[in-house]
Amino acid sequence: MELREPPPEQSQPEGCLVVAVRLPVRIVVLVLVVPVRMVWDVLVAAGRLLRDTVLRPFGRALLWLGRAVFVWPCVGLWRYVVVPAGRALAWLAAVLVGVPAVWLYRWVLTPVGRALARLARGAGAVLAWVYARVLSPVGHGLAWLLTGVGAVLAALGAGTYTAVAWLARHLLVVPARWLYTWVLAPAGRAVAWCVRGLGWLLGLLVTGAGLALYRTARVLLVLPALALWRWVLAPVGRFLTVVAREVGDALGHAWRIAGRISRAVGRALGTLFRWIFVEPARWVYRSVLTPVGHVVRDAVLRPVADGVRAVGRAGREALATARATVRQARAEARRMLFGGPGRPLPADRREPPGAAARSLGNSTTALTKD
């Protein structure tokens, strides 16, 4: 499947107003922006030089000073004071608190808890026996007695309840129903009909007044505002939009052109500085100072260095000879005062012979000696 390139966007035709505004605006903006861009480039170069030569070394020095004043003492304090103190406190806490607490739990609290649990189980068994053998029969008996008393009272009050209910129905319920059906309901319907009619009348009045106010506001406010927007504000807004867009485009073009001009001026100044100062200094160094330095090195410095090395070598040899002479004189004086060293006795470096083995003809006992 071949990929088709999208068709190029067709540029909309520009009006004469855009063309008439664009050229003067770009010329004026270019004249105004070039000095600003050159000053901006100079400030950027100065800022980079200041950052590389002053701020960055100063920041590194401050960083090292901060480490030396704050970080390293804190690290040393943590490593050599706080950590050993914490370990010592942990060991003391384990020895003084942990071990006694474990001993107390194991040999005091655990036996006491087990004893209390056994006591609670025994008390629970006693209470269960009391409930099953004493309280439950007593409760069942009281329930049977109260059930009988309630049945007797219900039989006595049934007739009285029926009479009271008949009197309440004929004295209260029937008159209240007649009053609601023939008096209150018709009166409520009449009041509701009147309220609906009054609401319809009020709605009609409000609708008429609202329609009149709408017509008046439309004629007095909306139509003039619409005409003002359509014939005054919209054309002025379009003109201002065109001017603002052209000014923005002109600023962008002028900023880029000013950058190129500033770069060309900077390169020209750099070339001029190189021709005036750098190239003459390089020629003087290469053509004058370097040959003079080589001559001075070959004619003066190298012979002087060879002479200094020869003098140092002769001095070292003289010192070695004097040191050997002094050592020999000291040895002669020691020999005259204390005598020469004695000859060492020759040491027998042979292995000692082993004991002879016993035999019948060579015995060491007293009975077999001849």
Buried (B, 14 or more C-beta within 10 A) or exposed (E): EEEEEEEEEEEEEEEEEEEEBBEEBBEEBBEEBBEEBBEBBEEEEEEEEEEEEEEEEEEEEEEEEEEEEEEEEEEEEEEEEEEEEEEEEEEEEEEEEEEEEEEEEEEEEEEEEEEEEEEEEEEEEEEEEEEEEEEEEEEEEEEEEEEEEEEEEEEEEEEEEEEEEEEEEEEEEEEEEEEEEEEEEEEEEEEEEEEEEEEEEEEEEEEEEEEEEEEEEEEEEEEEEEEEEEEEEEEEEEEEEBBEEBBEBBBEBBBEBBBEBBEEEBEEEEEEEEEEEEEEEEEEEEEEEEEEEEEEEEEEEEEEEEEEEEEEEEEEEEEEEEEEEEEEEEEEEEEEEEEEEEEEEEEEEEEEEEEEEEEEEEEEEEEEEE
